[in-house]
């Protein structure tokens, strides 16, 4: 495996590299990138426009060029590839594994994609055509067709010889999959056992029939959960007949997990679309505006709600001083609770303990936090305002807000998840707005009762 030099993108290097690009100094560009990891080159190319980036890539080997393009983010890659000819794209795609090739072809216009497919090597062409049948978010869309398979009636020496032939088209493999004459998956064979076993031993005598596989139609997040649960570097993919049709490697699953984490982070931040900072102005506005409008609507409701208690505010004006405290505490408690539940819902066994047991634990935590916070507020309020009634009202209201906000923050993502939506919707602005309204309601009702 080639060793790459450590790379750091400094301002000095970027300026020097830009000068070399302007002067078309090919010798400097090639020399400066010769020992750099393709992933670092991908990051470097984000600093330059498409034409400059293409000039750099054209100076590199086709294999490195394909690796760099494959590492680009889909959105930026789609734009970048539009300046390539069909012949150039065909040469690039021919260097990729079948799953990566299918991903790129899915991003291109149909006419361009079909022209590229026609020019691919015959083996890769048939594999890519098969993969394009599947949706991107299922195991069939994630898998690569390249893998190592063996028959039960082979000897170890025959198996090793066949592996050498098959491995020419497989960039990396972790295990050998054992199939019967109908290509039905029977088990797996560890490379270590294969190497250490006598050459005349049959595969059927040494393979492990305890093999975990996934079906082509399984959702990508379910595949990720299977690989995480069983600590797998790759997992075989079978069709409904149990035939081995491909494999999914850990790098594909990492991409799925990263995309899901990014989607949930944006949802929890109140961003409704997959958007980047460098996307168009309207796309950024459209992604952020809905939850901001909901927040404004919630704020207007809060203001209107406070208007119902003008008389109470007139009697004790200091009541208004504690509205921010009530709202902030309720929002924080709600976000904490919903965040923990959203994180736990990733685990399919989250609800195995039973809903009431979960709610009981949540209530116990909220009860203890409520007692501690209300005692602190009780003492602080009395210290600063020297008013027994005000201290009792604020501390008791805060105690109730902590309990109710914790309950709402816990139950909301569970309900949203049961309805089939992403539970991350229940975090961030949604819980904050809900908790603000809930906190004000509890606070002023407490004021009305105790004043």
N, C-alpha and C positions, 0 to 999 in steps of 0.2 A: 504494500500500500504506500502510495506516494506521501511523503511528509511535506507539509506546507509551512511556510514561514509565518510567524506571528505578524499580524497586520493591524496597524492603527491609522485611521483616517484623520490626519492632522490638517490644519489650515494650510500649512506650508506645502504639504504633499499635494493637496487639492489644487492649489494655485499653480504649482509646477506642472501638474498633470494637465490642467486647463491650457497652459501655455503650449505644452507638447501637442495637445489636440488642435489648437489654433494653427500651429506650424506644421501639422501633420507629421510630427516626428515619430515615425513608426518604431524606430529602433529603441527609443526611450520607453515608449508605451509597452512594448513586448518585454523588455528587460525588467521593467518595474513590476509587471504582473506575472512574471514567469513562475515565481514560487508562492503566489498568493492563492489561498483557497477560493474556489469558484463562488462560495457563499459570500465572501468578503468582496469579491468583484461585483456581485449583484448589488451589494449595498453601495459601492462606489458609484455605479452607473446611475443611481438615483440622483446624483449631483449634476448630471448633464442631460441635455435634451436627447430626443430619440435618434436624430441623425448622428450626433457625436457618439452615442452609445453603440450604434450599429457599426460605426467606423472602428471602434475599439474591438468589438466582437469579431469582426471580419479579419482582424489580425491574429486571432487566436485559433487554436486547432478546433476542428469541427466537434470533437468530443467535449472539450471544455466549453465551447459555445453553447452546445445543447444543454449541458448541465446548468450553466448560468441562466439561460432562458427558462428552464424548468423550475428554477428556484425563485423566479419573480412572482410577485403577487398576481393573482388572476386578472384583476382589473387593469393594472399597469401593463401586464403582459399582452392583454388583448389589444390595447392601443399601440404598443410597441411593435407587435408583429404585423400590423397593417402596412408597414413600410417595406416588408419583405416580399419578394416574388414567390410564386408557388414553388419554383424549383429550389429556392433557398430553404423554404419551409419544409419541403419534402426531405431534403438532406438532413435537416435538424431532427425532424420527427423520427427518421430512420435510426437515430442513435439512442432513442429512449426506450425504456421498458414499456410494455403494452399499456399499463394503466396510466402512466404519465402521458403517453402519446394520445390516448383516448381523451384525457382531460383537456389537452391543448386543442384537439380537433373539435371538441364541444364548444370551445370559446370562439371559434372562427366561423365566418359566414358559411352556409351550407355548400354553396358552389365551390368555395376555396377548399373546404374540408373534403369534398368528393374528389376534387382534382389531386389533392395530396394522397388520399387513400389509394388512388389508381397508380401512383408512383412508388408506393411503399414496397419493401421486400415482401415476397409472397407469404412467408410465415407470419411476419408482423401484421400484414394486411388482414389475414384471416382472424388473428387474435383481436385486433382493434375493432373489426366489424362485429365480432361477437360481444365485445365489451360495450359498444355503443348502444346495445339493446336495453341496457339497464339504466335506471335513474342514478343520479350522482350520490344520493343519500342512502343507498342500500349497499349490502356487501358485494353484489355483482358489479356495482359501479366503482367500488374501492379496490377490488382485487386486481392482481396481475396474473396473466396467463402463464408466465414463465415460472416453472418449478421443476423439482427433481422427483421423479416417480420410479418405483421399482415393482416387479412382479414377484409373487410369492414363490414361483418355481425357479427363480434365478438362484445361482450360487453367489457367494460373497464376491468372488473374483469377477463374475459376470456383472454383478451389480456395480462394482467399482468402475469397470470398463464403460458401462452405460452412463454412469454419472459423469465421467470425463467428457463423453459426447454431449450430454444434455447441458452440462455446466457452461458450455461455450455461449449459450444464450441467456444464462442466468447470472446477473451481476453479483448477487449474494444470496446464500441459502443457509438455513439453520438446521434443516432436517430433511430426511428422505421420506416421501409418502408411499405407502404400500397399497397397491390396487390389484384387483383381480382382472380376468380377461375382458370383462365388460367395463373396466375403468371405475368400478365401484370402490370407494375408499374403505380399506380394511384396517389400517393402522399407520404407525410411523416407525421409523428406524433411526436411532441416534447415530450420528457419524462416528462417535467414539466406539460404540459397540461394533459397528461395521468394520472399522480398522483393526480392532483387537481380536476379532473372531477368525477362526480358521477359514482359509480361502474356499474350501469345499463345502462349507456349511450352507444350507439353503436359507433363503430369506424368511420363509415361513416358520422356521425354527427359532428365529431370534427377534422378530419384530414385535412391537408392543401394540396390542389391539385396543388399548385404552387411549383413544385419541379424541380430542375435543375439536369439533368442526362447527362452522356456521353455514346457514343456508343463503343462497343468492339473494333472497328477498328480505333478509333481516336488516333492520334499520342500523345505520352507521353507529349511533350511540350505543345500541345494544351490543354491537361487535366490540366497541371500545371497552364496554363493561366486562365482556367475556375475557378479553385479553388481559385486562387489569386484574380480574379475579384470579385467573390461573397463571398470571405472571408469564405470559407467552410473548416470544419475539416474533412469531408468525403463526397464523392460524389457517388451516385449509378451508376452502369454500366448496360446498357441494350443491348440486341441483336437487330437485324434488325426488329424483330417482336414487339419490345418494352417490352419484358419480362425481369424481373429483374434477372440478372445472377451473380452479385457480387457488391463489393464496393471498392473504393480506399480511403485510409486514408492519412492524411497530411504527415506522416513520409515517405511514399512511394514517394510523390511528392517532398519532400525536397531532397531526394536522386537524383531524376531526375534533379532538379535545380542545385544541387552541381556538378553533372557530367557534365552538360552543361557548367557551369561556368569554370570548370577545363579544359574542351576541348577548350573553347574560349581563356582562359589564355595561354594555350600552343600554340595555333595557332598564337596569337598575339605576342608570344615570338619567333616565328619562329621554333616551334617544330611540326612536321607533324604527329606524332603518339602519342597515349596515352602511356606515358612512365613515369616510376618512377626512382629515383636516384639509387635504388638497383637492377634495371633490368640489363640484360646482357650488356657487353661492346658493342657488335655489335648492339644491339637494340637501345642503346643510341646514337651511332654514326649515325645509319641510320635515326633516328628521327631528328637529328640536321643538318646533312650534306646538304640536298637540299637547304635550304634557305641560308646557308653559301656560297654555290657555286653560288647562284644567286647574293649574295652580292659581291663576288669576280668578277663576270662577270660585274656587275654594276660599280665596281671600275675601272676595266680595260677600260670600255667604257668611264668613266669620264676622265681617263688619256689620252686616245686617243683623246677625244674631246678637251682637253686642248692643245693638240699638234697642232690643227688647228689654234691656236691663238698665235703662237710663236712670231710673229712680234709685236703684241700688248703688249705681256709680256716684250719684249725687250725694247719697248719705255718707259713703266712705270712698273718697276719691282714690285712696291708696290701693283700692282693689285693682284698678287699671294697671298699676305698676307691675303686677305679677302675671299679667297675661302672657308676655314673652316667655317667662319661666315655665308656665304651664304648657304652652305650645311646644317649646323646645324640648322639654323633658318627654312629653308624649311622643313627639316625632322620633327622638333618639331611641326610646324604648321599643317603639314599633319597628324601626329599621333593624335594630339588633335582633329582635325576635324573628322577623321575616327572613333576615339574612342567614341565620342559623338553620331555619327550616328549609330554605331554598338549597342550601349546601347539603343538608341531610337527604333531601328528596332525590339526589343523584343516586343514592343507595337504594336498590329495589326493595330491600328488607326493612326500610325505614318504618313502615306501618305494621310490621309483624308483631310488635309489642302491644299494639292496640292504641286507638286514638285516645281513649280516656286516660290511659297511663301516661301518655305523652303530655296531655293537657294538665294532668295532675302535677307533673314535674315542672312544667312551665309556670303553673300557678304558685308553686312553692318558691321558685326563684323570684317571681314577681313580688310575692308577699314579703320576702326578706328584703329585697331591694326597696320596696315601697316603704317599709317600716324605717329603714335606715335613712332614706332620703327625706322622709317626712319629719323625722326627728331633727335632722340637720336644719331643715327649713323652719321648723317650729322655733328652734333656739335662735336662729339668725334673724327671723322676722321680729321676734319679741325684743331682741337686742337693738335692732335699728329703729323700730317703730313704737316699742313699748305699748303695744295694744294686744291684749289677750284675745279678744274676739277675732281680730284680723289674723293673728298667728294661727289660731285653731282652724279658721276657714281655709287658709292657704295650704297648711300642712295636710289637712284631711282631704282637700280636693286633689292635691298632688298624689297622695296615697292611692286614691281611686283612679286617677289618670294612669298611673304606672300599671295597676292591675288590668284595667280595660285595654290599654294600648298594647300590652304584652299579649293579651288574648287575641286581639284583632290581628296583630303582627304574626301570630302563630297560625291562626285558623285560615286567614285569607289565602296564603300561597297553597295550602292544602286543598282548599275548595277550587282554586284556579287550576291546579294540577289535575284534579278529578274531572274538571270540565274539558280537559284536553289542551289547555293553553300552557305556555311557558310560565312556570311559577315565578320567574324573575320579574314578571310584570307587577308582582305584588310588592316589590321593594322600591326604594327611592321615592319619587314624587307621589306615587299612589298612596303609599302608607303615610307619608308626611302630611299630605292634604287631609286624609281621613283622620289621622291622629290629631291634627290641629282642630278640626271641627268637633271631634269627640272630646278633646280636652276642654275646649271652651264650654261645651254643653255641660260637662260635669262640674266645671268650676263655677259657672253662674247659677246652676241649680243648687249647688252647695251654698253659695252666697245667699240665695233666696230663702233657703231653709233655715240657715243658721244666723242670718243677720238680725 
